[in-house]
Amino acid sequence: MNFVIPMAGAGSRFKKAGFDKPKMLLEAHGKTLLEWSVDSLPLEICTSLIFIGLKEHKEKYNLEYFIKEKYNRYNLIFLWIDSITRGQAETVYKVKDLIDYSTDLVVFNIDTFFISETLKKNLLRNNIDGVLGAFNSKEDRFSYAKLDQRGFVIKTAEKVVISDYALTGLYHFKYPKDFFDICKKHLENNILYKNEFYIAPMYNELINQGKKFIIDLAKDHWILGTPNEYNFFLKNFRKKFNGI
């Protein structure tokens, strides 16, 4: 499987809060946020681990060397870009010529940590077209998936609460071409949601084509995308997990 990690955001909220490192390099409980996020994944089934980041971060923080030190046992691929994009989907689209189309595509961000005992099994299922990572919420700042009675996703939405299932930011496509074809269409036609190119809404077109998607419900999760969320993780993670 191609595991793609987009990390090319500006991190403006952390800069405004006075942090002097990119979000992914902030430390918590002995690891960087990048490691907390990437280590959420069943890396033993990835055939390539692809990171997309800003050249500025690579050069200023020696980011490629850092990642190679942490994940050198995997087949690492890097793409360093000049500037931020108009959203996660556009960032991931930039690796269209670097991935292996004969195996799955898994996309995950660098500001969420989750625990799932079922994700690996679900990613390896043969009778579906993809998996969306999920957790229970009713907050309108997240993406959402709505399910039918059989457990298949029938609709996704960005920043609109349509169910109890918010999305962690893990997006899986059994066939990478499904994502890249839809993404190309959205980019060419400037189909934006909340002024960005998000991945979650793209599933709707694939669902309308008859594709079958399920969710993988995380056992636990920690959102790390803002200074407040980061500080909450610093203060409360050890309390909850008793030092794991």
Secondary structure, 3 states (H helix, E strand, C coil): CEEEEEECCCCHHHHHCCCCCCHHHCEECCEEHHHHHHCCCCHHHCCEEEEEEEHHHHHHHCHHHHHHHHHCCCCEEEEEECCCCCCHHHHHHCCCCCCCCCCCEEECCCCEEEECCCHHHHHCCCCCCEEEEEEECCCCCCEEEEECCCCCEEEEEECCCCCCEEEEEEEEECCHHHHHHHHHHHHHCCCCECCECCCHHHHHHHHHCCCCEEEEECCEEEECCCHHHHHHHHHHHHHHHCCC
